[in-house]
């Protein structure tokens, strides 16, 4: 017995040592949090500007990006051709999919910190607290992208959620911020409880919480008539639905979207922008991981009952995606506050991106050989990854412009944006490019992202004809969204400014103008010059992801 314990301890010790280097980007984020805590503890950040909290955070982010690139390069240079490494006895997994989301999340956080330096939120006194929360949420999101176990799924989501609750209410003295944070906490706690119960049901039924083993255990149950009873089917369905509810809350998917508009309106535009892109990206990474855990390897060898079960999940996700996009777009029509409008826009875009996951599930459970199924599923995830890259740029651009305008006119109402094209052409042009990309108008990056997702959705409909309805609703919603985005541009470009409203002046040759110009140019080049590099990166990651699930 002692020998077994000693071997177990040695195995854990060796595995932990081997995992630390691959986990180094997350460790860099942890080190940044500790440095910010010590800076606050010893008041180093207040003594004549010796240490800037924002500067320290940026150094930590750049270090994490560097380590992400180095570790990813080493992983891809493995001579044995294995491009996936399990970390900490299988709790996490490090593969190209993890590396992609690490870089995407860290880049998004860097842009958010850059925005806070320009907007002045938070101020120097509250800076360390804000950036500690920001980096804490980022750490949780990075673990969401690499989760390989049910416990890590829950832990990563909660690590992300708790700092997010506080950041929403960070503007002290604002009733709307406090109310939004309270709603976010209450709804988030409820969703976490439902998800945790689903995890316990699924893990107890399958006898494992390890992602790679889940599909195999489900296949055993489906193949055994004595186990595949009505009660087992009900329990399995209920467990999966409960877990998806928790993920739907993070994605603000209808009908679990209710926290999003209030939270975005109450929070500062900087925090709302961070939650709208980083939280979405991490949650979609985790959703893809969980769905692949349900499918496992090639479904060609799985029992027919299991294939039908997973196919129904894919179809259900498609309809939920269509309803979410429709609800988000229709609700945005009546909004007068810019942050609430962008909140409903965020809900709609979550619906578009969920369509890619739906198409993936249909492809993986359609009849046919494994190579065709994985190639088609890879196309769907390519569209999702490309769309997420562009979505980070265009949504942070829109929220950043809202923050800069707020600092100038002390208002976030759309009506107060009148005449902006004359008073601050830089902001008006930047908002035009970001909103056109959100609609999906060429040649912006948003057009390419939607095109690839809709193409995958159309192909999925050939295996499951009911998906044609999802495809049609997705296209129609793109048309619907044009009207409320154009209304914002109409106010900025056509409606004359009122004499009683303050004027926003952000010249191009300024730090704030450079921020707007940078994101606007990135949105444009993502749809023109850099289509090939960005798409090739997304294609490479998705192909590697699905090559890993072929038995």
C-alpha positions as a printed NumPy array, in Angstrom:
array([[  0.   ,   0.   ,   0.   ],
       [  2.827,   2.382,   0.871],
       [  4.475,   1.602,  -2.458],
       [  1.262,   2.495,  -4.295],
       [  0.99 ,   5.778,  -2.406],
       [  4.631,   6.55 ,  -3.105],
       [  4.163,   5.84 ,  -6.81 ],
       [  1.068,   8.035,  -6.863],
       [  2.931,  10.894,  -5.175],
       [  5.852,  10.528,  -7.575],
       [  3.488,  10.504, -10.54 ],
       [  1.729,  13.675,  -9.363],
       [  5.059,  15.354,  -8.648],
       [  6.451,  14.478, -12.079],
       [  3.233,  15.413, -13.889],
       [  3.04 ,  18.753, -12.095],
       [  6.631,  19.563, -13.008],
       [  5.982,  18.718, -16.645],
       [  2.796,  20.805, -16.673],
       [  4.199,  24.03 , -15.217],
       [  5.963,  25.205, -18.387],
       [  2.893,  24.649, -20.564],
       [  0.872,  26.49 , -17.894],
       [  3.356,  29.391, -17.756],
       [  1.084,  32.019, -19.411],
       [ -1.492,  31.487, -16.664],
       [  1.307,  31.621, -14.079],
       [  2.394,  34.97 , -15.534],
       [ -1.149,  36.257, -14.995],
       [ -1.053,  34.938, -11.41 ],
       [  2.295,  36.675, -10.839],
       [  0.834,  39.94 , -12.136],
       [ -2.044,  39.645,  -9.681],
       [  0.396,  39.059,  -6.804],
       [  2.54 ,  42.038,  -7.823],
       [ -0.531,  44.272,  -7.95 ],
       [ -1.567,  43.041,  -4.51 ],
       [  1.874,  43.793,  -3.072],
       [  1.891,  47.195,  -4.765],
       [ -1.41 ,  47.964,  -3.063],
       [ -0.262,  46.491,   0.272],
       [  2.886,  48.626,   0.467],
       [  1.343,  51.675,  -1.272],
       [  4.075,  51.542,  -3.9  ],
       [  1.56 ,  52.56 ,  -6.542],
       [  0.825,  55.831,  -4.719],
       [  4.311,  57.072,  -3.924],
       [  5.025,  59.568,  -6.634],
       [  4.112,  57.273,  -9.468],
       [  6.889,  54.742,  -8.851],
       [  4.703,  51.923, -10.157],
       [  1.704,  52.373, -12.42 ],
       [ -0.943,  49.667, -11.901],
       [ -1.923,  49.843, -15.561],
       [  1.713,  49.694, -16.668],
       [  2.376,  46.704, -14.424],
       [ -0.713,  44.989, -15.826],
       [  0.415,  45.599, -19.393],
       [  3.849,  44.164, -18.625],
       [  2.174,  41.077, -17.208],
       [ -0.056,  40.716, -20.276],
       [  2.851,  41.102, -22.695],
       [  4.833,  38.516, -20.71 ],
       [  1.893,  36.092, -20.856],
       [  1.556,  36.665, -24.62 ],
       [  5.267,  35.973, -25.098],
       [  5.047,  32.762, -23.071],
       [  1.937,  31.721, -25.009],
       [  3.772,  32.085, -28.31 ],
       [  6.849,  30.23 , -27.04 ],
       [  4.939,  27.322, -25.509],
       [  2.73 ,  27.041, -28.583],
       [  5.783,  26.972, -30.866],
       [  7.381,  24.237, -28.781],
       [  4.176,  22.198, -28.835],
       [  3.925,  22.41 , -32.632],
       [  7.59 ,  21.43 , -33.053],
       [  7.15 ,  18.048, -31.354],
       [  8.918,  15.416, -33.433],
       [  6.436,  12.713, -32.459],
       [  3.529,  14.571, -34.085],
       [  1.5  ,  14.815, -30.856],
       [  0.063,  18.308, -30.594],
       [ -1.898,  17.923, -27.38 ],
       [ -0.625,  17.729, -23.8  ],
       [ -2.698,  17.037, -20.714],
       [ -1.782,  19.135, -17.694],
       [ -2.096,  18.404, -13.98 ],
       [ -3.233,  14.777, -14.333],
       [ -5.72 ,  15.616, -17.069],
       [ -7.587,  18.52 , -15.453],
       [ -6.474,  20.837, -18.256],
       [ -5.373,  20.276, -21.833],
       [ -2.865,  22.28 , -23.855],
       [ -3.318,  22.173, -27.626],
       [ -3.505,  24.673, -30.534],
       [ -7.115,  25.446, -29.549],
       [ -5.913,  26.488, -26.084],
       [ -3.103,  28.548, -27.568],
       [ -5.458,  30.368, -29.936],
       [ -7.788,  31.439, -27.144],
       [ -4.933,  32.374, -24.846],
       [ -3.664,  34.872, -27.399],
       [ -7.152,  36.126, -28.235],
       [ -8.083,  36.703, -24.587],
       [ -4.782,  38.341, -23.688],
       [ -4.997,  40.627, -26.731],
       [ -8.545,  41.624, -25.74 ],
       [ -7.445,  42.406, -22.172],
       [ -4.505,  44.452, -23.469],
       [ -6.886,  46.563, -25.574],
       [ -9.18 ,  47.035, -22.559],
       [ -6.282,  48.191, -20.359],
       [ -5.209,  50.56 , -23.14 ],
       [ -8.726,  51.989, -23.159],
       [ -8.735,  52.494, -19.38 ],
       [ -5.547,  54.561, -19.655],
       [ -7.275,  56.854, -22.137],
       [-10.642,  57.081, -20.39 ],
       [ -9.42 ,  57.445, -16.802],
       [-11.585,  54.617, -15.434],
       [-10.392,  53.431, -12.99 ],
       [ -8.573,  56.308, -11.34 ],
       [ -5.14 ,  55.834,  -9.761],
       [ -6.526,  55.153,  -6.291],
       [ -8.77 ,  52.299,  -7.458],
       [ -6.459,  51.12 , -10.232],
       [ -4.781,  48.184,  -8.456],
       [ -8.139,  46.795,  -7.302],
       [ -9.635,  47.074, -10.78 ],
       [ -6.692,  45.476, -12.567],
       [ -6.505,  42.664,  -9.997],
       [-10.141,  41.862, -10.739],
       [ -9.53 ,  42.161, -14.478],
       [ -6.573,  39.788, -14.418],
       [ -8.402,  37.407, -12.082],
       [-11.285,  37.141, -14.536],
       [ -8.785,  36.675, -17.375],
       [ -7.148,  33.783, -15.529],
       [-10.52 ,  32.063, -15.232],
       [-11.23 ,  32.608, -18.922],
       [ -7.882,  31.108, -19.934],
       [ -8.682,  28.022, -17.859],
       [-12.131,  27.827, -19.468],
       [-10.437,  27.472, -22.848],
       [ -8.282,  24.568, -21.614],
       [-10.735,  22.741, -19.319],
       [-10.578,  18.965, -19.669],
       [-12.578,  17.928, -16.613],
       [-15.989,  18.777, -15.166],
       [-14.459,  20.182, -11.984],
       [-12.274,  22.541, -14.01 ],
       [-15.311,  23.539, -16.067],
       [-17.06 ,  24.745, -12.916],
       [-13.96 ,  26.173, -11.24 ],
       [-12.945,  28.151, -14.328],
       [-16.423,  29.63 , -14.765],
       [-16.589,  30.705, -11.126],
       [-13.053,  32.123, -11.26 ],
       [-14.258,  34.261, -14.148],
       [-17.647,  35.15 , -12.697],
       [-16.763,  36.41 ,  -9.21 ],
       [-14.385,  39.204, -10.366],
       [-16.872,  40.072, -13.12 ],
       [-19.629,  40.654, -10.553],
       [-17.427,  43.131,  -8.709],
       [-16.286,  44.938, -11.86 ],
       [-19.885,  45.555, -12.923],
       [-20.49 ,  47.424,  -9.662],
       [-17.073,  49.06 ,  -9.579],
       [-18.39 ,  52.588, -10.119],
       [-19.059,  53.405,  -6.491],
       [-21.95 ,  55.75 ,  -5.755],
       [-23.897,  54.881,  -8.906],
       [-27.226,  53.288,  -8.122],
       [-27.5  ,  51.669, -11.552],
       [-24.08 ,  50.038, -11.13 ],
       [-24.937,  48.598,  -7.729],
       [-28.309,  47.363,  -8.971],
       [-26.721,  45.77 , -12.047],
       [-24.061,  44.031,  -9.952],
       [-26.69 ,  42.676,  -7.557],
       [-28.781,  41.288, -10.422],
       [-25.691,  39.771, -12.   ],
       [-24.704,  38.075,  -8.718],
       [-28.183,  36.684,  -8.041],
       [-28.716,  35.362, -11.555],
       [-25.145,  34.097, -11.747],
       [-25.469,  32.245,  -8.455],
       [-28.669,  30.595,  -9.646],
       [-27.128,  29.559, -12.955],
       [-24.038,  28.19 , -11.165],
       [-26.225,  26.096,  -8.867],
       [-28.162,  24.633, -11.781],
       [-24.959,  23.861, -13.661],
       [-23.311,  22.26 , -10.63 ],
       [-26.314,  20.001, -10.131],
       [-26.12 ,  19.011, -13.796],
       [-22.411,  18.233, -13.414],
       [-23.103,  16.011, -10.403],
       [-25.864,  14.156, -12.272],
       [-23.793,  13.601, -15.4  ],
       [-20.615,  12.629, -13.544],
       [-22.523,  10.272, -11.264],
       [-24.328,   8.614, -14.139],
       [-21.234,   8.176, -16.307],
       [-18.853,   7.378, -13.483],
       [-16.347,   9.939, -14.729],
       [-15.906,  13.7  , -14.971],
       [-12.986,  13.439, -17.399],
       [-13.921,  14.842, -20.817],
       [-12.152,  12.215, -22.998],
       [-13.963,   9.376, -21.19 ],
       [-17.468,  10.838, -21.202],
       [-18.491,   9.837, -24.734],
       [-17.122,   6.317, -24.236],
       [-19.184,   5.876, -21.071],
       [-22.269,   7.281, -22.807],
       [-21.74 ,   4.832, -25.664],
       [-21.6  ,   1.926, -23.193],
       [-24.885,   2.993, -21.647],
       [-26.508,   3.47 , -25.067],
       [-25.347,   0.013, -26.229],
       [-26.713,  -1.82 , -23.17 ],
       [-30.502,  -2.313, -23.229],
       [-30.469,  -2.909, -19.472],
       [-28.904,   0.502, -18.85 ],
       [-30.593,   2.505, -21.63 ],
       [-33.917,   2.905, -19.836],
       [-36.372,   5.781, -19.855],
       [-35.037,   6.991, -16.508],
       [-31.452,   6.936, -17.81 ],
       [-32.383,   8.926, -20.904],
       [-34.272,  11.47 , -18.802],
       [-31.395,  11.849, -16.34 ],
       [-28.814,  12.171, -19.091],
       [-30.866,  14.762, -20.947],
       [-31.576,  16.734, -17.779],
       [-27.898,  16.749, -16.796],
       [-26.706,  17.961, -20.208],
       [-29.412,  20.643, -20.341],
       [-28.455,  21.909, -16.862],
       [-24.811,  22.228, -17.836],
       [-25.757,  23.997, -21.058],
       [-27.896,  26.41 , -19.017],
       [-24.825,  27.454, -17.049],
       [-22.884,  28.029, -20.269],
       [-25.862,  29.827, -21.828],
       [-25.84 ,  32.27 , -18.921],
       [-22.204,  33.177, -19.602],
       [-23.011,  33.572, -23.3  ],
       [-26.219,  35.571, -22.594],
       [-28.192,  33.137, -24.737],
       [-31.994,  33.522, -24.749],
       [-33.756,  32.984, -22.34 ],
       [-30.764,  33.343, -19.98 ],
       [-29.858,  36.785, -21.271],
       [-31.786,  38.882, -18.744],
       [-28.707,  40.019, -16.803],
       [-26.88 ,  41.356, -19.857],
       [-28.67 ,  44.669, -20.695],
       [-28.856,  45.806, -17.064],
       [-25.271,  44.787, -16.324],
       [-23.924,  46.542, -19.414],
       [-25.893,  49.718, -18.742],
       [-24.874,  49.859, -15.08 ],
       [-21.215,  49.015, -15.641],
       [-18.716,  51.35 , -17.225],
       [-18.288,  50.999, -20.983],
       [-14.792,  49.632, -20.376],
       [-16.096,  46.75 , -18.246],
       [-19.058,  46.148, -20.56 ],
       [-16.698,  45.895, -23.52 ],
       [-14.492,  43.415, -21.669],
       [-17.436,  41.212, -20.686],
       [-18.94 ,  41.389, -24.168],
       [-15.868,  39.966, -25.908],
       [-13.568,  38.121, -23.501],
       [-16.308,  36.378, -21.553],
       [-18.031,  35.354, -24.802],
       [-14.832,  34.   , -26.342],
       [-13.944,  31.913, -23.288],
       [-17.481,  30.583, -22.924],
       [-17.585,  29.51 , -26.575],
       [-14.237,  27.744, -26.164],
       [-15.664,  25.846, -23.191],
       [-18.897,  25.078, -25.036],
       [-16.944,  23.557, -27.924],
       [-14.887,  21.48 , -25.47 ],
       [-18.033,  20.199, -23.741],
       [-19.814,  19.361, -26.999],
       [-16.769,  17.457, -28.251],
       [-16.716,  15.581, -24.947],
       [-20.275,  14.431, -25.646],
       [-19.33 ,  13.281, -29.139],
       [-15.885,  11.9  , -28.319],
       [-14.093,  10.479, -31.332],
       [-15.817,   9.587, -34.555],
       [-19.503,   9.   , -33.982],
       [-19.535,   6.463, -36.829],
       [-18.867,   3.644, -34.348],
       [-21.229,   4.942, -31.663],
       [-24.679,   3.432, -31.041],
       [-27.427,   4.97 , -33.124],
       [-29.242,   6.153, -30.003],
       [-26.216,   8.213, -28.937],
       [-25.853,   9.723, -32.404],
       [-29.516,  10.727, -32.359],
       [-29.127,  12.219, -28.893],
       [-26.171,  14.375, -29.961],
       [-27.901,  15.28 , -33.223],
       [-30.899,  16.53 , -31.257],
       [-28.567,  18.634, -29.137],
       [-27.145,  20.177, -32.315],
       [-30.596,  20.952, -33.727],
       [-31.757,  22.364, -30.383],
       [-28.69 ,  24.617, -30.217],
       [-29.486,  25.823, -33.726],
       [-33.029,  26.837, -32.838],
       [-31.921,  28.483, -29.605],
       [-29.31 ,  30.371, -31.641],
       [-31.937,  31.577, -34.134],
       [-34.299,  32.67 , -31.339],
       [-31.443,  34.427, -29.524],
       [-30.387,  36.368, -32.62 ],
       [-34.007,  37.325, -33.353],
       [-34.715,  38.436, -29.8  ],
       [-31.495,  40.43 , -29.535],
       [-32.048,  42.261, -32.805],
       [-35.732,  43.028, -32.212],
       [-35.094,  44.234, -28.65 ],
       [-32.34 ,  46.577, -29.831],
       [-34.815,  48.595, -31.936],
       [-36.381,  50.414, -29.002],
       [-33.177,  51.225, -27.113],
       [-32.187,  54.829, -26.501],
       [-29.069,  54.113, -24.446],
       [-26.025,  53.115, -26.481],
       [-24.74 ,  50.561, -23.986],
       [-28.115,  48.816, -23.801],
       [-28.258,  48.751, -27.594],
       [-24.81 ,  47.153, -27.726],
       [-25.88 ,  44.712, -25.004],
       [-28.749,  43.447, -27.15 ],
       [-26.38 ,  43.443, -30.116],
       [-24.066,  41.213, -28.057],
       [-26.968,  38.829, -27.431],
       [-27.712,  38.691, -31.156],
       [-24.088,  37.975, -32.041],
       [-23.964,  35.205, -29.449],
       [-26.814,  33.683, -31.435],
       [-24.847,  33.907, -34.694],
       [-21.791,  32.267, -33.143],
       [-23.89 ,  29.556, -31.506],
       [-25.042,  28.568, -35.005],
       [-21.476,  27.455, -35.742],
       [-21.491,  25.123, -32.71 ],
       [-24.88 ,  23.787, -33.812],
       [-23.538,  23.035, -37.294],
       [-20.529,  21.288, -35.753],
       [-22.766,  18.945, -33.743],
       [-24.864,  18.134, -36.815],
       [-21.773,  17.329, -38.889],
       [-20.2  ,  15.135, -36.228],
       [-23.355,  13.054, -35.793],
       [-24.4  ,  12.827, -39.447],
       [-24.147,   9.484, -41.268],
       [-20.936,   8.992, -43.2  ],
       [-17.243,   8.449, -42.667],
       [-15.231,  10.108, -39.915],
       [-12.947,  12.137, -42.194],
       [-15.875,  13.87 , -43.92 ],
       [-17.59 ,  14.6  , -40.605],
       [-14.443,  16.108, -39.107],
       [-13.664,  18.143, -42.231],
       [-17.156,  19.654, -42.225],
       [-17.087,  20.293, -38.483],
       [-13.708,  21.949, -38.912],
       [-15.279,  24.415, -41.369],
       [-17.886,  25.424, -38.79 ],
       [-15.291,  26.045, -36.078],
       [-13.088,  27.951, -38.541],
       [-15.978,  30.371, -38.969],
       [-16.438,  30.649, -35.206],
       [-12.756,  31.341, -34.547],
       [-12.502,  33.895, -37.347],
       [-15.685,  35.588, -36.166],
       [-14.403,  35.792, -32.585],
       [-11.207,  37.542, -33.718],
       [-13.153,  40.174, -35.638],
       [-15.805,  40.408, -32.911],
       [-13.159,  41.328, -30.329],
       [-11.948,  44.177, -32.534],
       [-15.287,  45.608, -33.651],
       [-17.067,  45.315, -30.308],
       [-14.191,  46.754, -28.276],
       [-14.001,  49.506, -30.875],
       [-17.686,  50.351, -30.412],
       [-17.529,  50.252, -26.606],
       [-14.278,  52.215, -26.634],
       [-15.868,  54.977, -28.692],
       [-18.836,  55.027, -26.291],
       [-16.392,  55.475, -23.386],
       [-14.507,  58.302, -25.129],
       [-17.745,  60.094, -26.037],
       [-18.978,  59.697, -22.452],
       [-15.877,  61.475, -21.176],
       [-16.557,  64.379, -23.524],
       [-20.344,  64.909, -23.28 ],
       [-21.144,  63.024, -20.018],
       [-23.904,  61.066, -21.724],
       [-24.431,  57.634, -23.251],
       [-27.798,  58.41 , -24.828],
       [-27.973,  57.949, -28.591],
       [-29.85 ,  61.238, -29.058],
       [-26.861,  63.128, -27.642],
       [-24.621,  61.77 , -30.407],
       [-26.244,  64.169, -32.89 ],
       [-23.844,  66.07 , -35.124],
       [-20.863,  63.964, -34.106],
       [-19.664,  63.699, -37.713],
       [-18.928,  67.438, -37.693],
       [-17.661,  67.89 , -34.148],
       [-15.522,  64.729, -34.023],
       [-15.227,  63.012, -37.435],
       [-12.726,  60.485, -36.049],
       [-15.258,  59.037, -33.628],
       [-18.04 ,  59.077, -36.227],
       [-15.942,  57.246, -38.831],
       [-14.725,  54.734, -36.248],
       [-18.27 ,  54.005, -35.098],
       [-19.418,  53.648, -38.725],
       [-16.755,  51.021, -39.451],
       [-17.437,  49.081, -36.233],
       [-21.218,  49.085, -36.715],
       [-20.958,  48.128, -40.394],
       [-18.78 ,  45.206, -39.357],
       [-21.308,  44.2  , -36.688],
       [-23.963,  44.129, -39.399],
       [-21.685,  42.143, -41.707],
       [-21.315,  44.578, -44.58 ],
       [-18.316,  43.993, -46.888],
       [-15.434,  44.69 , -46.945],
       [-15.335,  44.599, -43.136],
       [-14.195,  41.545, -41.187],
       [-17.695,  40.9  , -39.874],
       [-18.875,  40.006, -43.385],
       [-16.304,  37.211, -43.785],
       [-17.089,  35.795, -40.336],
       [-20.822,  35.618, -40.959],
       [-20.324,  34.275, -44.466],
       [-18.261,  31.315, -43.256],
       [-20.686,  30.514, -40.409],
       [-23.716,  30.704, -42.704],
       [-21.931,  28.562, -45.306],
       [-21.311,  25.87 , -42.667],
       [-24.922,  26.163, -41.513],
       [-26.175,  25.72 , -45.089],
       [-24.024,  22.609, -45.516],
       [-25.331,  21.22 , -42.211],
       [-28.882,  21.591, -43.53 ],
       [-28.091,  18.971, -46.172],
       [-27.795,  16.405, -43.375],
       [-30.603,  17.834, -41.239],
       [-33.09 ,  19.757, -43.449],
       [-34.655,  21.492, -40.465],
       [-31.424,  23.536, -40.236],
       [-32.524,  25.422, -43.367],
       [-34.913,  27.323, -41.097],
       [-32.014,  28.264, -38.809],
       [-29.988,  29.385, -41.82 ],
       [-32.865,  31.507, -43.14 ],
       [-33.45 ,  33.141, -39.749],
       [-29.747,  33.9  , -39.464],
       [-29.711,  35.674, -42.836],
       [-32.932,  37.572, -42.076],
       [-31.569,  38.677, -38.717],
       [-28.553,  40.162, -40.438],
       [-30.965,  42.304, -42.468],
       [-33.011,  43.213, -39.372],
       [-29.923,  44.392, -37.5  ],
       [-29.073,  46.883, -40.226],
       [-31.907,  49.206, -39.216],
       [-31.025,  49.873, -35.574],
       [-27.326,  50.199, -36.363],
       [-28.18 ,  52.668, -39.123],
       [-30.287,  54.642, -36.667],
       [-27.174,  55.307, -34.561],
       [-25.262,  56.383, -37.66 ],
       [-28.201,  58.533, -38.775],
       [-28.032,  60.453, -35.489],
       [-24.266,  60.859, -35.722],
       [-24.093,  61.818, -39.408],
       [-27.407,  63.436, -40.358],
       [-29.169,  64.857, -37.283],
       [-27.765,  68.294, -36.421],
       [-26.253,  68.848, -32.981],
       [-28.31 ,  70.627, -30.332],
       [-26.942,  73.797, -28.848],
       [-27.512,  72.588, -25.286],
       [-25.416,  69.424, -25.722],
       [-21.691,  69.369, -25.018],
       [-19.405,  68.819, -27.998],
       [-17.102,  65.812, -28.26 ],
       [-13.705,  66.625, -29.708],
       [-11.268,  63.765, -30.27 ],
       [ -8.725,  64.698, -32.955],
       [ -7.024,  62.022, -35.038],
       [ -3.573,  63.119, -33.917],
       [ -4.036,  62.21 , -30.255],
       [ -3.796,  59.149, -28.042],
       [ -7.555,  58.666, -28.12 ],
       [ -7.676,  59.147, -31.88 ],
       [ -4.893,  56.593, -32.315],
       [ -6.913,  54.039, -30.306],
       [-10.006,  54.5  , -32.484],
       [ -7.967,  54.494, -35.689],
       [ -6.094,  51.336, -34.699],
       [ -9.242,  49.282, -34.062],
       [-11.063,  50.671, -37.093],
       [ -8.138,  49.815, -39.363],
       [ -7.872,  46.334, -37.827],
       [-11.569,  45.701, -38.531],
       [-11.097,  46.755, -42.148],
       [ -7.891,  44.839, -42.831],
       [ -9.353,  41.712, -41.2  ],
       [-11.889,  41.739, -44.02 ],
       [ -9.475,  42.68 , -46.813],
       [ -5.683,  42.462, -46.573],
       [ -5.401,  40.021, -43.662],
       [ -8.271,  37.687, -44.547],
       [ -5.839,  34.932, -45.519],
       [ -3.538,  35.028, -42.442],
       [ -6.39 ,  35.226, -39.923],
       [ -8.447,  32.586, -41.713],
       [ -5.455,  30.29 , -42.147],
       [ -4.743,  30.516, -38.414],
       [ -8.369,  29.66 , -37.63 ],
       [ -8.29 ,  26.814, -40.168],
       [ -5.076,  25.403, -38.721],
       [ -6.431,  25.43 , -35.157],
       [ -9.753,  23.844, -36.108],
       [ -8.122,  21.115, -38.202],
       [ -5.772,  20.257, -35.334],
       [ -8.711,  20.206, -32.922],
       [-10.678,  17.665, -34.937],
       [ -7.679,  15.571, -35.872],
       [ -7.317,  15.012, -32.144],
       [-10.761,  13.472, -31.726],
       [-10.36 ,  10.868, -34.488],
       [ -9.736,   7.507, -32.779]])
